[in-house]
Amino acid sequence: QVQLVESGGGLVQAGGSLRLSCAASRNIFSFNFMGWYRQSPGNQRELVAGIFRTGSPNYADSVKGRFTIFRDNTNNTVYLQMNSLKPEDTAVYYCNSREVVTGKVMNYWGKGTLVTVSS
């Protein structure tokens, strides 16, 4: 069973920065994709940023230029650096990893970390 443990959330003022961490229980190269999603009250969970096994990143339009996803292969950890935070970034942020096992897509989720951006 894959375990993903997020950390780094908290309260920050608008314009500030936070770095989220997601520690995986096994080699992150075993996953096709790892990403950060977020969900705020009344809204669906949405993809914020992701990184493929190849290292190619992708970002939601709302965070381009402000957020950066990167990984530490040695420590099996994926990070989300969040700069110029806005109140609308307030949400629970979830780490996700994805792999294909015998033709079936498997998704794994962390429990989430809360980010609150005050105005």
PECORCOR-V511064 format. One record per residue. PSI is psi in whole degrees, 0 to 359 (NA if undefined). D_FIRST is the distance of its C-alpha to the first C-alpha in Angstrom with 2 decimals. Layout:
PSI;D_FIRST / PSI;D_FIRST
This chain:
132;0.00 / 135;3.80 / 135;6.49 / 125;9.96 / 116;12.96 / 153;16.33 / 167;19.70 / 353;23.30 / 170;24.43 / 194;27.77 / 131;31.31 / 151;33.43 / 156;36.79 / 137;37.40 / 349;37.82 / 186;35.50 / 153;32.30 / 154;28.77 / 121;25.90 / 146;22.33 / 146;19.50 / 109;15.82 / 124;13.97 / 152;10.76 / 357;8.58 / 178;9.60 / 122;12.77 / 344;13.65 / 349;15.83 / 349;13.08 / 144;13.17 / 331;16.32 / 144;16.73 / 143;15.95 / 170;18.02 / 127;19.36 / 162;20.37 / 155;22.64 / 126;23.96 / 160;27.22 / 129;28.81 / 359;30.14 / 159;28.52 / 157;25.73 / 134;22.76 / 151;23.95 / 129;22.86 / 310;24.48 / 149;23.56 / 161;21.29 / 131;21.17 / 168;20.66 / 326;19.69 / 344;23.46 / 353;23.88 / 128;25.76 / 160;25.42 / 152;26.35 / 148;27.51 / 148;28.71 / 327;32.49 / 345;32.65 / 358;31.07 / 134;32.47 / 348;34.44 / 325;32.96 / 147;29.22 / 130;27.69 / 136;24.14 / 168;23.48 / 154;20.95 / 102;21.01 / 327;19.49 / 322;20.20 / 8;18.16 / 48;15.37 / 139;16.76 / 138;18.20 / 156;21.24 / 108;23.43 / 121;27.01 / 117;28.97 / 164;32.76 / 49;35.64 / 146;33.62 / 156;35.17 / 327;35.05 / 354;33.50 / 353;30.41 / 125;29.68 / 171;26.34 / 128;22.83 / 130;20.93 / 138;17.31 / 140;15.19 / 142;13.64 / 152;12.04 / 138;12.65 / 162;12.49 / 121;14.27 / 118;12.92 / 48;15.97 / 0;17.86 / 133;15.56 / 125;14.61 / 128;11.06 / 137;11.18 / 146;8.94 / 145;11.05 / 179;12.05 / 347;14.38 / 155;17.42 / 135;20.43 / 130;23.97 / 124;26.67 / 123;30.21 / 117;33.14 / 149;36.55 / NA;39.70
